[in-house]
């Protein structure tokens, strides 16, 4: 179920980044901004800090906003938010889904969320999303497709 939730969130973000007529960066991806309906379908919420960009723009130069623990280190240092800054934040959410822990936490969880093979595949995807070099992170569309494949297998 957690992989399904991650896939739905990734699909929504991929749509915002590349399928919408005007690309939109969410800028505050975190687990508390993912809501579940009565059938456990994921809905991305809280678009208060989101920004649309023109097609030819590669980034937004802004005052740093977001939630500590989810912020892209490159964005924090440069004040330039790119689509892959959302990817970084989503990587943190993936780690939360795997571990059952918040990004800033001092105790450990004993819950095992799914099969070991799934854990390894999602952990490897999260690792790529959390790459400190934004250019080396996958796009949200790539993340969504990979999660779809993991869920199907």
PyMOL commands that set and color helices and strands:
alter all, ss='L'
color gray80, all
select helices_A, chain A and resi 2-19+31-33+73-78+83-99+116-129+134-136+140-152
alter helices_A, ss='H'
color red, helices_A
select strands_A, chain A and resi 24-25+34-36+42-44+51-52+60-61+80-81
alter strands_A, ss='S'
color yellow, strands_A
deselect
rebuild
show_as cartoon
